[in-house]
Amino acid sequence: MKKLVLLLGIILYLVSCKVEEPKFANQSTFLEAETTTIELTEEDIRIWSTTGPGVLAIYFWAPWHGPSRMYASRFEKVAEWYTNEECYFGKINFEDIDQQIRTKYGVNEMPTTFIIKQNEIVAKAVGIIEESTLKALVNQYKATATKRTSPD
């Protein structure tokens, strides 16, 4: 067992030292940006849910859905308060995902916001939520980092 743990540690170290191509379309932009909200695809969310680093705040939206469009500016405003060391922010177009993903995440209404940490959904909010509520959710689960005093 100790040998297996040591071997896994060595492999993880070697993999972390290696420069890799992005695992999903927006990853390089997503991981390099100080703070941002990135449009994720169905494949991106599948990959992120199994190998993504850190905490992810995402919401499902649709371009034709008025409340989703209203919520977008609120979500992006909150994203400005955090660095990617604390929490990544992404959005998923409801029209671009299949029924399996909708069922997995239980998305029946929009916008629907999730906080994902260590490959688990730790929080879910349906509908337009206040900035203070979204900040409270992010603060509860974010990686340890210093909170900004104001967005840049």
FIPAKE-38328 format. One record per residue (C-alpha): residue in one letter; x, y, z. Coordinates in pm, 1 decimal, padded with zeros to 6 digits, m for minus. Each point is the difference from the previous one (the first is absolute). Example, Ala and Ser with C-alpha at 12.3 -4.5 7.8 and 13.67 -1.06 7.14 Angstrom:
<gudos>
(A (01230.0 m00450.0 00780.0))
(S (00137.0 00344.0 m00066.0))
</gudos>
This chain:
<gudos>
(M (00000.0 00000.0 00000.0))
(K (00283.0 00241.0 00088.2))
(K (00169.5 m00076.3 m00330.6))
(L (m00321.3 00073.8 m00186.6))
(V (m00043.9 00333.6 00179.1))
(L (00365.8 00087.8 m00067.8))
(L (m00036.0 m00096.9 m00366.2))
(L (m00316.1 00210.5 m00033.1))
(G (00178.7 00293.2 00164.4))
(I (00289.9 m00026.2 m00243.6))
(I (m00235.2 m00024.1 m00297.4))
(L (m00198.6 00302.7 00116.7))
(Y (00321.1 00196.4 00044.4))
(L (00125.3 m00090.7 m00348.1))
(V (m00334.1 00081.0 m00158.3))
(S (m00015.2 00337.7 00175.9))
(C (00345.3 00090.0 m00133.6))
(K (m00093.7 m00082.4 m00356.2))
(V (m00142.6 00267.5 m00229.4))
(E (m00323.9 m00134.7 m00138.1))
(E (m00243.5 00108.2 m00264.8))
(P (m00325.9 00134.9 00142.3))
(K (m00243.9 m00277.9 00085.8))
(F (m00294.7 00203.5 m00121.2))
(A (m00053.3 00281.3 m00244.1))
(N (00010.2 00292.5 00243.2))
(Q (00234.8 m00140.7 00261.8))
(S (00309.8 00204.0 m00079.3))
(T (m00198.6 00324.3 00002.9))
(F (m00201.6 m00116.5 00298.8))
(L (00301.3 m00093.4 00211.2))
(E (00221.3 00294.6 m00099.7))
(A (m00254.5 00277.7 00043.8))
(E (00005.8 00173.0 00336.3))
(T (m00377.3 m00009.0 00014.5))
(T (m00251.1 m00076.2 m00271.2))
(T (m00320.2 m00173.7 m00094.1))
(I (00059.0 m00249.0 m00278.8))
(E (m00258.7 m00164.2 m00224.7))
(L (00031.8 m00375.5 00057.2))
(T (m00116.0 m00275.7 m00232.4))
(E (m00150.4 m00335.7 00090.9))
(E (00339.7 m00166.6 m00049.4))
(D (00170.5 00266.1 00214.4))
(I (m00233.9 m00066.3 00290.0))
(R (00047.4 m00376.4 m00029.3))
(I (00378.7 00043.0 00014.7))
(W (m00015.0 00263.6 00273.8))
(S (m00224.2 m00213.8 00217.7))
(T (00261.2 m00276.4 00005.1))
(T (00335.4 00181.7 m00023.2))
(G (m00059.1 00371.4 00053.9))
(P (00203.5 00187.2 00257.7))
(G (m00147.6 00197.4 00287.0))
(V (m00349.2 00135.8 00048.5))
(L (m00229.9 00073.0 m00292.8))
(A (m00308.3 00223.3 00000.1))
(I (m00212.1 m00063.4 m00308.8))
(Y (m00343.4 00089.7 m00118.7))
(F (m00220.6 m00137.3 m00274.9))
(W (m00156.3 00261.0 m00227.5))
(A (m00161.2 00045.4 m00343.3))
(P (00037.0 00297.7 m00235.6))
(W (m00377.8 00024.5 m00053.0))
(H (m00076.0 m00007.2 00374.9))
(G (m00045.1 00351.3 00143.7))
(P (00074.6 m00086.2 00365.8))
(S (00319.8 m00180.1 m00107.5))
(R (00117.5 00309.6 m00184.3))
(M (m00080.8 00215.8 00303.8))
(Y (00189.0 m00236.2 00230.1))
(A (00310.5 m00001.4 m00223.0))
(S (00109.4 00349.2 00104.3))
(R (m00056.8 m00080.6 00367.3))
(F (00200.7 m00324.0 m00026.0))
(E (00286.2 00174.4 m00182.7))
(K (00002.6 00283.2 00252.8))
(V (00045.2 m00253.0 00281.2))
(A (00273.0 m00177.6 m00200.5))
(E (00199.9 00325.3 00003.0))
(W (00034.4 m00030.7 00376.9))
(Y (00198.0 m00324.3 m00014.8))
(T (00317.9 m00132.0 m00152.2))
(N (00019.1 m00339.6 m00166.0))
(E (00203.9 m00114.1 00299.6))
(E (m00321.5 00036.3 00199.5))
(C (m00269.4 m00098.1 m00249.6))
(Y (m00043.4 m00040.3 m00375.9))
(F (m00316.2 00134.7 m00162.0))
(G (m00165.1 m00151.5 m00306.6))
(K (m00330.6 m00015.5 m00181.0))
(I (m00163.9 m00270.8 m00206.9))
(N (m00248.5 00064.2 m00279.0))
(F (m00302.7 m00217.8 00072.1))
(E (m00056.9 m00049.4 m00372.6))
(D (00348.2 m00146.5 m00049.9))
(I (m00031.5 m00289.6 00246.0))
(D (m00182.6 m00329.8 m00024.5))
(Q (m00272.7 m00137.2 00225.6))
(Q (00249.3 m00217.7 00189.8))
(I (00190.5 00306.6 00125.8))
(R (m00324.2 00181.8 00083.4))
(T (m00113.1 m00302.9 00199.2))
(K (00336.6 m00046.2 00171.7))
(Y (m00005.8 00358.4 00123.6))
(G (m00376.7 00011.4 00051.3))
(V (m00039.9 00305.0 m00223.1))
(N (m00369.6 00058.4 m00065.1))
(E (m00007.4 00378.3 00034.3))
(M (00234.6 00280.1 m00091.7))
(P (00214.0 00150.2 00116.8))
(T (00124.7 m00278.0 00226.5))
(T (00326.1 00059.1 00186.6))
(F (00231.3 m00266.0 00142.7))
(I (00309.6 00005.1 00215.7))
(I (00219.2 m00304.1 m00072.0))
(K (00288.0 m00088.0 00229.8))
(Q (00218.6 m00309.3 m00014.5))
(N (m00218.2 m00151.5 m00270.1))
(E (m00322.6 00037.6 00201.5))
(I (m00292.6 00236.7 m00025.3))
(V (00006.4 00171.1 00339.2))
(A (m00262.7 00268.0 m00066.4))
(K (m00285.0 00062.8 m00244.0))
(A (m00220.4 00306.0 m00046.1))
(V (m00289.6 00024.1 m00244.9))
(G (m00104.0 00332.8 m00147.6))
(I (00153.0 00343.9 00026.6))
(I (00181.4 00030.9 00330.2))
(E (00132.9 00314.8 00161.0))
(E (00368.4 00088.5 m00027.7))
(S (00032.9 m00033.1 00376.6))
(T (m00144.1 m00353.1 m00011.8))
(L (00236.9 m00107.3 m00277.0))
(K (00295.9 00152.8 00187.0))
(A (m00103.8 m00184.0 00316.1))
(L (m00010.3 m00330.6 m00190.3))
(V (00339.7 00061.7 m00158.9))
(N (00150.0 00112.2 00333.1))
(Q (m00126.9 m00313.5 00169.1))
(Y (00175.8 m00234.4 m00241.4))
(K (00279.9 00198.6 m00165.3))
(A (00362.8 m00094.8 00027.5))
(T (00183.9 00191.4 00269.7))
(A (00120.3 00332.4 m00135.5))
(T (m00028.1 00362.6 00093.8))
(K (m00327.0 00161.9 m00097.9))
(R (00034.4 00310.6 m00212.0))
(T (m00118.4 00321.9 00154.2))
(S (m00154.2 00106.0 m00330.2))
(P (m00006.0 m00123.4 m00357.9))
(D (00264.8 00139.8 m00233.1))
</gudos>
